[in-house]
Amino acid sequence: MALNQMLADPRRILDVRRHLHLGAQVMYFDHRRGTLAPGRVLQLQATSATVQDTATHTQWKLPYAAIVADPTQRAEAPPMPPRPVDASAFKLGDTVSFTDKHLRERIGTVTRINAKSCSLLCDGEQWRVSPGLLRKIIDL
């Protein structure tokens, strides 16, 4: 049960996916050898990635929990969580960005501000987003 929870942990998946891109060099757990092996990312799916072994050129569909995205990075203390942002940080007409549930970066304009959500206009679509998920974009 603990392993299934680790494999399905959305924070772990998002953390690993944030560091991955097609062609990225990664280390993955090779169950045949019982060690980490080098590989290259070929495809990214919602909960797994297709990795090609560098030595044997075999392809594996692996859960994100089995992938070390940055082999040079050592485990360290988790960063401090960012301060929560409230709706008062934004005003009508501000350009903001957020990441939707499909991990796509969206950019829009604030059209309405409520206590718990902001209404945005993104590419002709209306979105209601929590202010804590928004990042202000400063146009230089």
N, C-alpha and C positions, 0 to 999 in steps of 0.2 A: 504494500500500500504506500509506503514512504517513497519507493522508487517511482511509482506511478504519479504521485504528487509532484515529485521533482521534475519528471519528464514533462508534465503539463503545466508547470509553474509559468504563468504569463510574464512575470518579471524576468525570469531567467531567459525565456525565449526572446523578449524584447531586447534584453541586454546583449545577447549574442548576435541577434539580427542587426543591431545597430552597428556592429563592427564588421559585418560581412558584406561582400559584394561578389558578383560573378568574377571568377578568376582569382579570388583571394587565396593566399597560402594559409592553411590552418593545420592544426594538429587535431587528430580525432582518436577516440579510443578504439583500438583494433582488438576485438574480442578473441580472435584466434591467437594472437601473440600475447595478449594481456598487458599491452603497453600502449603508449601514445605513438601514433604514426603520422608522418607528414602527408598532406593531401592538398587538393585544389578544389574550390567550390565550382560546381558546374550548373547547379540549379537551386533556387530557393523556393520552398513551399511554405504553407501556413505554419506547420508544426515540425517540419523536417527539412533537411537539405541533402542534395545529391553531391557527394564528394568523391573525387577520383584519387585513388592511392597513387602517390608519386612514384613509388618503386615498381609496383605491379600493373599499374594502369587499370585496375579493376574499379568499378563504380559501386558506391554504397549509398543507400538512402538511410540517413542517420537522424535521430532526434537531436534537437539543438543542445540538449543536455550532454551529449557525447562529443561535442565540438568545443575546442579551445580556440576562440576567434583570434586572439593575439598571443602567439606562443612566447613572445618576449616579455609579456606583462605578468608580473607576479601578483599573487593574491595580496591585497592590502585592505585596510579598513574601508568600509563603504563611505562614500562622500556624504556630507551633511545634506539632508533634504532641503530643497529650496524653500524660501519663505512663501507661504500661501499668498496668492494675489487676489485681491478683492475687486469688485466691479468699479470701485472709485479710481483705480489705476488707469481706466480707459475712458474715453469720451467719444461722442458721436463723430463719425467720420474717420476715426483712427484706422490705420491699416495694420492688421494683425495676422498672425499665422498660427496654425495648430496642426497636429497630426491626427488624421481620422482613424477609424478602427481598422482600416486596411493598410495602415502605416504609410499613407500618402500625405505629403505636406500640402496643406491647403492655405491659401492666402485670400483674405477678404477684407471687407470694410464693415465697421461696426455701425449698425442701423438702429439698434435699440439696446438699452441697458436696464436689466432688472437686478434684484438683489442676488439671485442665485444663478443667473444665466445672462449671456449676451447674445443678441441676434446679429447674424452676419450675412452679408451678401457675398457669396463666393462663386464666381463664374456663372452668374445668373441663377444660382440656387440659394435658397434660404437655409441657414444652419442656426441651431441653438446650441451654444457651447458654454460650459462652465468657465468663469474667468480664470480659474486656476490652471486651465489647459492652454490659455492664450499666451502668445509672446508678441510684444509690440514690435513692429517693423519701423525702423527710422530710415527715411529716404534722405540720402545725402545729395 
